[in-house]
Amino acid sequence: MSNRISAVPEVAPRSEGRSASQTKEKILLAAIEEFCEHGYAGASTTNIVRAAGCNIRMLYHYFESKDGLYLAALTRVYQHLRSSEASANFWNLPPKQAIIALTHFTFDYMLRNQSFPRMIINENLNKGRAAVNIADSIRTASAPFIAKIDKLISQGHASGEFPYRPDALNLYLTILGLSFIHITNRFTLTATFGVDMSSPEFLAERKRHVTQAVLALLSSDISA
């Protein structure tokens, strides 16, 4: 399982520019890993620059401070998720197929890019103090995503395929939560139930169960 957000390389016209952007990217990716592992308070800028293969002056040159680097790291994990969702090719599928694909995408993304859940957990432990500084950009990026889900629900409800019409945000939170808990709590859950939450067999069954639960919700006629 990967804990890293994959790099999004910046292409510069000059070799010096490419080198600078690559250094900045290495610092950012190393910082994400360090913040995931130790949280904001425990993260070491010394460890970050060592992992990035540069010196501390470069970190402060590009990000000004540890706070600036943390905000950049938090922004990157959100941007990576939202851009990955936006570029997914399932949005024009029929509603049921699209919801299945969205559920599979979210489940797989959380598993393959564990920097997102780990950064978000740490930021929530910090009571979201940093997130408020980038809230506007996060909301701007998230609004079209929720609107797409709402469109799928509306289409499925209008055709009778989804008798229950949940709020789009609530449906996404359900998908996200079901795709999240076995990753963020895997060590305690494994100890509690004696089931390896990271085994391929468990993950395949879990993915099926999550998909079935989401479809069962949409196919229900509950009013409560």
C-alpha positions, -999 to 999 in steps of 0.1 A, spaced: 0 0 0 13 34 -9 12 63 16 24 88 -9 5 113 -30 20 109 -65 41 137 -78 25 162 -103 56 174 -121 58 210 -132 73 214 -167 95 245 -170 110 258 -202 146 261 -188 167 234 -172 173 256 -142 135 260 -138 130 223 -141 156 217 -114 140 242 -91 105 229 -95 118 193 -90 135 204 -57 103 221 -46 83 190 -54 107 167 -36 104 189 -5 66 188 -7 63 151 -11 88 144 17 68 168 39 36 150 32 52 117 43 67 134 74 34 151 84 15 118 79 39 100 101 43 125 129 16 151 126 23 188 124 38 192 159 61 161 156 72 166 121 109 176 117 120 200 89 155 184 93 140 150 83 121 166 55 151 182 38 172 150 44 145 130 26 143 155 -2 181 156 -6 184 194 -2 193 219 25 171 237 50 175 270 31 157 256 1 127 246 23 124 282 36 130 296 2 101 278 -14 77 276 16 88 304 40 81 284 72 70 250 85 35 265 86 37 274 50 50 239 41 22 222 61 -5 243 43 11 234 9 11 197 19 -26 198 31 -36 216 -1 -18 191 -22 -36 160 -8 -70 177 -13 -61 188 -48 -48 154 -58 -81 138 -47 -103 163 -63 -84 163 -96 -84 125 -97 -121 125 -92 -126 152 -119 -106 133 -144 -124 99 -138 -142 86 -168 -173 73 -152 -194 105 -148 -213 99 -180 -223 63 -173 -258 54 -164 -266 63 -128 -262 29 -112 -230 21 -130 -216 55 -122 -224 52 -85 -207 17 -85 -177 32 -103 -176 62 -78 -177 38 -49 -149 16 -63 -129 47 -72 -132 61 -36 -124 28 -20 -93 22 -42 -81 58 -39 -81 57 -1 -62 24 -2 -36 35 -27 -31 71 -15 -31 68 22 -15 102 26 -51 117 23 -67 99 52 -35 102 74 -32 139 67 -69 145 73 -69 125 106 -39 146 118 -56 178 108 -87 169 127 -67 161 158 -54 197 153 -91 208 152 -88 219 116 -67 250 125 -48 249 93 -77 238 71 -96 270 77 -68 289 59 -75 270 27 -112 264 32 -123 286 3 -101 267 -22 -112 234 -8 -149 243 -11 -144 257 -46 -129 224 -57 -154 202 -39 -186 219 -50 -186 206 -86 -178 171 -74 -209 171 -51 -230 186 -79 -220 157 -102 -231 131 -75 -263 150 -71 -269 148 -108 -264 110 -108 -288 106 -79 -314 128 -96 -312 109 -128 -315 75 -110 -344 87 -89 -362 102 -119 -359 68 -138 -371 49 -108 -337 31 -105 -330 48 -71 -363 49 -51 -345 66 -23 -331 101 -30 -305 110 -4 -287 143 -2 -256 141 -24 -232 151 4 -246 126 28 -243 98 2 -206 108 -4 -199 108 33 -214 73 35 -192 61 6 -161 79 21 -167 66 56 -172 30 45 -140 33 24 -120 48 52 -124 31 85 -107 -2 78 -76 19 67 -75 44 95 -84 19 122 -68 -12 108 -44 -19 136 -70 -18 164 -96 -35 142 -72 -63 133 -63 -67 170 -100 -67 180 -113 -91 155 -83 -111 145 -88 -103 108 -60 -87 88 -76 -56 75 -49 -51 49 -50 -86 34 -61 -88 -3 -89 -112 6 -104 -89 32 -101 -59 10 -118 -76 -19 -147 -87 3 -149 -53 20 -151 -35 -14 -180 -58 -24 -197 -51 9 -193 -13 6 -207 -13 -29 -237 -35 -19 -244 -13 10 -244 19 -11 -267 3 -38 -290 -11 -11 -294 24 4 -303 39 -30 -326 10 -38 -345 12 -6 -379 29 -1 -371 42 34 -386 75 45 -373 77 80 
